[in-house]
């Protein structure tokens, strides 16, 4: 089968290659998936660069790249209960290939009508859902999102709007490709055009309420300024490090605002879905399946076009998600 592999740690643009590899062996608890789609995510590059902790490590030779995707069950091990033909999404390993062998416990069954561009990146849909709940914002509250044009922020804003939460999307500069105000955002703050202090602009936007939740994908000085505009009892959720800069924060900023600062790690990063996880997955899938729930997408790419897809993901992320498409549903 065709697969995008690597045999050394390094820059994805330098170490990835398309190759013919054998189908993996099928265990008693495994399924063989005919891969349909697989998203290209920044986290996939971290895996290729060996930056994740154990056990999320490459195994050589011929480590297949990709950690998220969707496919159709073609064969099953003797202990598998899901039937052949089931459409599933999942996060695991080895998704940038025509076929993948995955333990049943990692699979999330999907309706056959579920859009392929969403099925390929359940990681972002689940993360957006979780981040919003971790922020514990209520109807009428204000939520700030950095990297406002990112796929994750756009998904989070749409979930927030459905809950009646006001959203401030902070962007470096506006992109004409996406109208954030039609995608769940209440107000957009463009950093490149700031003339006043960011905290003052946030307070003015929120009628001096301040922000009750901050989901930060960037870090750097902007995060420090947003913390200065938070309401008492607010929550800061750290989910990314796009900026190499740090930011000063004084203990008084935390104490006098009663802030809670925490991090988020994708819930299916180290462990497969548990029974309690499967309680809210159907609702998450139902809401996100709607045509009104928009997923920013640049386009589908064949495995053979991996170099172009990877390069564009690195250098033009604001144009939307790139997705490998290996077969039809």
MOKA-V349484 format. One record per pair of residues at least 12 apart in sequence whose C-alpha atoms are under 6 Angstrom apart, sorted by the first residue. I is the first residue (numbers start at 1). J is the second residue. Records with the same first field share a line. If there is no record, write none. Layout:
I = J  J
This chain:
1 = 20  21
2 = 19  20  97  98
3 = 18  19  96  97
4 = 17  18  64  65  96
5 = 17  62  63  64  65
6 = 62  63
7 = 60  61  62
9 = 49
10 = 49
27 = 77
28 = 77  78  79
29 = 77  79  80  103
30 = 77  102  103  104
31 = 75  76  101  102
32 = 73  74  75  100  101
33 = 71  72  73  74  99  100
34 = 71  72  99
35 = 71  98  99
36 = 70  71  325  326  327  328
37 = 69  70  120  324  325  326
38 = 68  69  120  323  324
39 = 120  121  323
40 = 322  323
44 = 66
64 = 94
65 = 94  96
66 = 94  95  96
67 = 91  92  93  95
68 = 90  91
69 = 89  90  95  120
70 = 88  89  119  120
71 = 87  88
72 = 85  86  87
73 = 85  86
87 = 109  110
88 = 108  109  110
89 = 108  119
90 = 107  108
98 = 326
106 = 272
114 = 289
124 = 152
127 = 266
128 = 152  155  156
135 = 213  235
139 = 163  164  165
140 = 165
141 = 165
142 = 166  167  211  212
143 = 167  211  212  213  214
144 = 167  168  169  214
145 = 169  170  215
146 = 170  216  217
147 = 171
148 = 169  170  171
151 = 296
157 = 184  185
158 = 183  184
161 = 184
166 = 186
167 = 185  186
168 = 186  187  188
169 = 188
170 = 188  189
171 = 190
172 = 190  191  192
173 = 190  192
199 = 225  226  228  229
210 = 229  230  231
211 = 230  231
212 = 231  234
213 = 234  235  236
214 = 236
215 = 237
216 = 238  239
217 = 239  240
218 = 240  241  242  243
219 = 241  243
220 = 243  245  246  247
221 = 247
224 = 247
232 = 257  258
233 = 258  259
234 = 259
235 = 259  260  261
236 = 261
237 = 262  263
238 = 263
239 = 264
296 = 320
297 = 320  321
298 = 319  320  321  322
299 = 322
300 = 323  324  325
301 = 323  324  325
302 = 324  325
